């Protein structure tokens, strides 16, 4: 909008050029003669008029609503936000190829920055909730920020979809989080771990006791944030943010080079890869469905994290407009474990020797 305002300001300050004689004065001693103006200005006006009508005929004049996206577009995690925005746009673009009914709803993304900060996330959500043309809100993208704004929506608020919790839609945090912990416990036990250490807990994950977590993981669990307390025979699951997870791993490797280190959704963030000094025996778990591999082959960005946002945007489209999108099949979700490739790309989990 700033560029539009500056353009309007420039137009207002520009002197008249077409057909104006207000600055033409008679030369001294000579009468003002008839001025013959060429037809170039008229032709230009006619062409502009034709172009305006042509563009008007091509414009999308369908009723429009917006998919809100709350994500980090400034600061350390800005790449995650822009990846999410690209996924929302891809879902909208893909939907237009199957939604052909006359009068179908037009959809646009509306993205607001949360800077991975709880206070900023609250301001962004308050602004979204005050808008009258936002049909569904996606985000925030992390459990911690989602928990920080969970008290804001009222009964009349538009639906809010958290991509990381999409497989557990309609449930509490246990619906999406506990299967991740259960999968890590099973894989870690298969490779010799006797205890699972949960570190970096943040709001948004279930607030369980160690005994409750042990029932989920299928092995004894310690909840502790100090990497110096980790012993051989244990595995670690990091529940926090990507940057602090990398710092924890770097400290852990100074004394425990062989302990398996696992992450939740934060494992898909490029910040972790950039800051981790090693990827040996480092894994992460995330939700995907049976269509993910085929989707990844034809979309960019193609990470599991982007796919969750893409699926959240599809859910938003079904909520906004059921003329063609409601027929999309419901995905069958599963927890998938990954390792890291040479460039940090996700590779299907293969345990280290």
N, C-alpha and C positions, 0 to 999 in steps of 0.2 A: 504493500500500500504506500510506503514511503516514496518509491519511485513514481507511482501514479500522482501523488501530491506534488512532487517536485516538477513533474511534467506539466501539470495544470498551472503551477506557479509560473513556469517559464512561458507558457502560452499567454497568461494574463499580462505579463510584463513585456511581451513582444509587440512592437508597433504594428499597426495594420499594414498588410502588404498587397492584398488583392483588391483592386478597384478603388483604392483610397486616393483622394486628391487633397486631403486636408493639409499636407505639408508642401503642396506645390504653390509657389508664389510667382506672380508675373515678373519678368525681368524688367529692369528700369528702362523706361522709354519705349518698351515694346508691349503691344496688347497680348493678352493671353489668347492663344489660338486653340482651336479644337485639337484635342489629343486623341489620336486613333490608337486604341489598345488592341494588341493581337488577340487571337482566339485561344492562345495556349492556356490561359487561366480557365476559360470556360471548359475546354476539353479536359483539363485536369480535374475540375470539379465533377464533370460528368462521369469520368472514370472512377473517381472516389465513391460517387454515389452508387454506381453499379457494383463495385467491390463490396460496399457495405451491405447491400441487399444480398449479394452472394454469400457473404460470411454469415449473415443472419439466418439464411436458409440452411447452413451447415451446422449451426450451433445446436448443442444439446439443450432443448427446452423442456425436458422432462422434469417432474417434481424431483427435488434434490434433498437428500439428507446426508449426514456426515457420520463417519466412523471415527470416534476420538481415539487418539493414541497418546498415552502418557509414557514417556521414555526419556533417557538421558541424551540430549543433543548438545550439551556443553560439558566440558570437563573430561575426566579420565575415561569414562565409559561411553563417550559420545558415539564411538563406532557401533556399539550395541544398539543404540537408538536408531541410527541411520539404517542399520541392517533390518531392524524391525519395521521401519517405515517402508523400505523396499519390499518387504514381505507383504505388508498390507496392500500396497499398490499392485503387487502381482496378483493377489487374490481378487481385487476389484477388476483388474484387466481380464483375468481368466473367467470371471463370472459373466462379463459382458458377452462372451462368446457363446454362452448357453442361455442367457436371459434375453429372449427375443420377443416376448409378448408386447403388444402395443401398450403404451402408458406405463411401462415398467419404471421403477424408481431409479433415479440417478443417484450415485453415491460418490462422495469425495472423502478423502482422509483429512482429519484435522489433528495435527500433531503439536503437543505442548511439551516443553522441556521440564524434567524433574531433577536434572543434574545429579541423580543418584543421592538426593538429599531429602529426608523426610518432610522438612518444612516446605521445600519447593514443590514436592509431590502433592502436598495438601493444597497449596495455592493453585496448582495446575488442575487438580480434580475439582476444586470449588468453581473454577472458571468454566470447566466443562459442564458441570451440573447446572450452571446458570444459563447455559446456552439452550435455545429452544429448538435447534435443528440437529442436535447430536442424538442419533438413535441408539448407539451402543458405544461403550467405552472399553478399550483394550488397555490393560496395564493397571498399575505399574508392573515392571517386568521381573521384580525380585520379591521373594517372600517378605523380606524386611520392610520394603516400602509399601507393599500391599497391606501389611499389618498396620503400618503407620497411618493409613487413610481409611481403614475399615469402618470407622465410626461415622464417616461423612455421609454416605448415601442414605437418603430417606426412602420411604415407601414408594414415592412417585419417581424415584431416580431411574434413568435408563439402565438396562443391564450392564454389568461390569464384568469383563472376562479377563482373568489372569492367565496368560499363556502357560506358565509353569504348572498351573493347577487344572488345566483344561480336561485331562483325563478323569479328574475327580470332581467334575462339575456337579454342583448341587450337594456336595458333601463338605465336611470340615477339612482341616489340613491333613487329617489322617488319610483322606481319600487319595491324595496324590503323593504324600511324603512317605508314608510307611512302606509302600511297595518298593521305593527306592532303597530304603535302609534294609529291607528284607533281602533284596537282591545282592547288595554289598555283603551282608552277613553270610549269605550262602556261598558266594564266590570266594570271599576271604577264608572261610572255613575249609573250603575245598583245597586251598593251597597252604594250609598249615596254621593259619591264625587261630588262636585260642580265645582271644578277647578283642572286642571292637571298641576303639576309643572314639567317642563323638566329640569333636572340637568345633569351635566357632559357631555355636548355636546362636541363632537370631530369632526374634519374633517372626511368626509366620510358619515356622516349623512347630510340630506338636511339642507342648511343654510337658514332657514325660519325665518320670523318675528313671533312674538307671534300671530298675527292675522292669518297668514297663517297656523300655527300649529293648531290654534283653529278650522279652517275649516276642518282640517284633523281629529282631535280628537273628534269633535262634542261637545265640551264644552270649556269654557274659559281656556286659557293656560298662565302660567307664565314661563319664561325662567330665572332660577336663580339657583346659585350653593351653596347658604348658607342654610344649614338645619335649622338654627335658625329662618328663615323667614317663615317656613312652619306652617300653621295653621290648626286647626281642620276643617274638611269638604273638605280638599284637598287630592289628591293622588299624589305620586311622581313616575316619570319614569326616571330611570338612564340610560344615553346613553354612559357612559364612560367605563373604564376598571374595571375589577373585584376587584382588591385590593382597589382602591379608592372608588368604590361603597360600599364595606364593611365598610370602614371608615366613609363614609357619613351616612350609615344606623345606625351605632353605635352612632354617634352624634345625629341623628334624634330621636332615641328611648329614649334618655335622657329626651326629653321634649314632644314627641308625640308618645306614645306607641301604638296608635291605627290607625294611618294613614297608608293606604296601600302603600307598597313600591314595585315597579315593576322594572324589568331589561329587557334589550334587550338580544342579544346573549351572553353577559358576564355572564348571570345567569347560563349558563351551565359549567362555569369554576370552578374546585375544589378550586381555590384560594379564591373565594367569600365565599364558605361554611366554609372554615377553619377560615376565619377572621371575619365573621359576628357573633356577640354575640347573635343574636336571629334570628329565622326563622318565627316568628309569623307575619302573614299578609304580607309575602314576596312571590312574584310571579315573573315569567318571561315568556317571549314570544319568540317563535322561529318558523321558517318554518319547516314543515314536509309534507309528502304526505301520500296517502292512503296505501302505502306499508311499512311504517315505523314500525308498530307494529310487522308484520310478520318478517321483517328483524331483529329487535331487539331480537327476540326470538332465533335466530340462529347465532348471531354474538357477538363478544366481542372485543373491547368496543362497547357498544350498545346505547350510548347516542344520543340525537338528533344532537348534534354538530358533533359527529363522522359520523352520517348518512349523514349530508350535505357534508362532505368531501368525503364520499363514493360515493354519487351521482355526485359530481364534478369529481371524478376519472372516473366514468362511462361515463360522458360527454367527458372527455379527450380521453378515449378509442375509442369512436365513431368518434372523430375527427381524431385520428391517423389511425385507421383501421376499415373500414366499412364492413369487411368480417365476419359478424356474430353479431357484436355489434350494427349495425344500426337498427336492427329489434327490439331492446329493446323498450318497450312502453314509451312514454313520461309521466312523473308523473303528477298527479293533485295536486298542492300545496295548502296548507292552513296554516293559522296562528294558532298555538296551544299554549295554556297557560298551565304552569306547576306550581306546588308547589314542596316542598322538602320533601323527606322521612327521616326516622331516620338517615340514613347514607349519606344523601345529594343527593340521587338518585332522578331523576325527576318523579313526580307523576302527573297525569292529574289534572288540576286545579279544586279545590273545595274551594269556598269562606269561609273564617273564619266566625264563628257566631258573 
